[in-house]
């Protein structure tokens, strides 16, 4: 069984066989013994606790937030920016890591982190999946004289982790993978590649007015233009 404690909230319990979003009350919080205690029900802790429970271990999962599955800011892609500011889940972390004599002072910078079942996946719904910019990887490669860090060499690692959902898996494509753990897709409702002719016409008009090229595959190993419009590549679970 998996038991979930929501700090500053009621105490709940769940097992791997329960599919409901509503967790029943934990039978005991004083003398229970657990095989594992997992702190944080985010993208790391949540799956770890679930897998342990599926394999027969008793698990205590501690989370400071609540179940926000009914919060529209965490369930709608178009509310992704509202989710970052939502006081129900925003932990309001501030970065204070620079010493007084450091030449660049950027203390007190807001660092969006979320509380709740799912952790920061609650506000990362609109994340754009980028394999990595050529300039960044090549700079590391040149700085340390290590060709393994070059953008061309790193491309194969992107292909290993990606599970591409918008390309034909039977067509050879050295830039993408189809058997990894990271799902990648293009949301037709927010991309110019939509099959809806109205969206396509709108996107084409915006690109034509800007005078910049359309970058259809930002994760290609081929050199990209310095500026342009990108078809967003979304990660969805």
Secondary structure, DSSP 8 states (H G I E B T S, - for coil): -EEEEETTS-EEEE-TT---SS-EE-S-SSS---SEEEE--STTHHHHHHHHHHTT--EEEEESS---TT-HHHH-GGGHHHHHH-TTTB--EEE----TT-SS--TTEEE--B-STTGGGGT-TT-B-----HHHHHHHHHHTT-GGGSHHHHHHHHHHHEEESSS-TTS--TT--BSSSEEEB--TTTSTT-SSHHHHHHHHHHHHHHT--EES-TT-SS---SS-EE---B---
